[in-house]
């Protein structure tokens, strides 16, 4: 019972700050989190940061955006084709940041980011095929993320509010240091 106290406190605090659509999204994620267990981050951003943030995160996002339209390729980590973690690996490497190659290893290696503190360039992780983290995207701001979705699709945006992704959200992480806003 004690393991549920902290997530419930976190959820109640987030709901008290959230309004409108975000409150509804938070409630849906909380209900999905009850089914999946307390080990997942289950709230969605109550505050959003503009995608043009001048930071390392903004540079990561800008580089990922320049890869829009590039084809999905399993195991790919170059502009000739990306898989989801390959896009993250490539964008970070190009900016001098070292990250593991797979989505699961990225999830395990990076420090956690409270979903209410998401900034462009942060990583958003999903459990698409079961209980293990197996998909990653780069947060773009305003509830959107960019990723290499699957065979037959190219690098593009999707929404964290999409039922498919919302119900499979596993948490957020960051490999770069965010600056404190004035």
N, C-alpha and C positions, 0 to 999 in steps of 0.2 A: 504494500500500500504506500509506503514511503517513497518509492520510485516514481509514483504518479504525482506527488505533491508539487514538485518543482515545475514540471511541464504545465500543470493546471494553473499555478501561480503566474507563469510566463504568459500563458494564453489569456488569462483574465486581464493582466496588465496590458497586453497588446490590444485586446478588444476594447478596453476602456479608452485607449488613445485613438482607435480606428473609427472612421465614419464611412457612411455610404457603402459603396461597392466593396471597398477594402474590408469593412466589417463583415460583410457577407462572405467574402473570400476567406477571411480568417476563420469564420465559423465552419465553413465547409472543410477547410484543412484540418481543423481541430477534430472534426468528426472522423475524417479519414485517418488521422493519427491514432484515434482510439482503436481502430481496427488493426493497424499495423504495428502497434506497440510503442513504447515510450522512447525507443532509441533513435527515432527520426526527428529532424527539425520540421515542425508542422505548421508554422505560421508564414504568411506571405507579407511582403513589404507594406508597412503602414505609411512609410514615407518613401518618396522616390527622389532620386538625384538625377539631374539632367545629364543626357548622354555626352555633352560637350565638356565635361569636367577636365580641366587642364592638369593631368596627373599621369603617372605610369598607367593607372587603370584606363584612363582615356586613350592613351597611346595603344594599349592592348586592344581596346575596342576598335579604334580606328584601323589598325592593321587587320583585325578580323573582318571588319566591314569591307575592306578592300578585296577580300577573298570571296565575297558574295558571288554566287553563280558558279564557283569552282565545283567540280563533280565530287560526289561521295566516292571514296575508294577505301575498302577495308584495309587497314594497316597503313593508310596514306598519311604522310605528314609533310607534304610539299604542295605548292600551288598547282601541281598537275593532278592532285586529288587528295582529299582529307577524309579520315574518319573523325569522330567527335573529339577524341582525346588527341589526335594528331593535329587538329586545328589549334587546340590549347597549347600543345607542345611547341608548335611552330611559332605562334604569336609571342609566346613568352621567350623562347630562344632568340628570336630576332631582336628582342629588346634586352638581351643579356641576362635573362632570368632562367635559372635551371629548374625544370619541373620533371617529374616522372612521366613515363610515356602512356600509361593506361589510365582510364577514368578512375578505376578503383584505387590505384596507387596515388593518383593526384588527390583524391578525396581523403585518403589516409595521411598524406604528407603535409597538407596545407592547414594552417590554423583556421578554426571555425569562424564564420562571420554570422552575427545575429541577422536574421532575415530583414529586420527593420533597419539595419545599417548597410544594406546592399548599395554598392557603388558600381558605376560602369567599369567593366574590366574584371569584376569578381566572377567566380565560377559558381555555376548552379548545377547540382547533381541530381540524378534521377535513378530510380530502380525500375527499369522498363520490363525486365524479364525475371521477376521474382524479388527476392529479399536482398540481393547484392547490388551495390552501386555499379551500373554498367553504361551510364551515359552522362555526358557533361556538355554544358554550353557556357557561353560568355555573356554575362549580364550586360544589357545595353541601356538600361534605364526605363522608366515608365512601364514596368512589368514585362518588358520584352527581353529576349535573349537570342543570340546568334549561335548557330551550331551546324554541324554536318549530320543531318538526321538519319539517313539510311540509304541503301542502294536504290538508285532511281531518282533520288532527289539531290539537289545541290546545296551548298552552304547558303543559309538564309535565316530569317527571323522566325521565331514562334513566340507565343505568349505564355507567361507563367499562369495566367488565368484560364488557359485552355483546360477543360476538364481532364483530358488525357495526361497532360504534364502535371497539373495540380495534384492529381491523385497519386502520382508516382514521385513527387518531389522528396528528395532525401536530405537536402541541406545545401548550405553555401560555404565557400572557402575562399581564401585570398592568399596569393603568393607574393604580393607586393605590399609595400608599406603605404597606408593611406595617410594623407596629411590631415591635420585637424583644421576644420573650417573656422574662419575668424568669427 
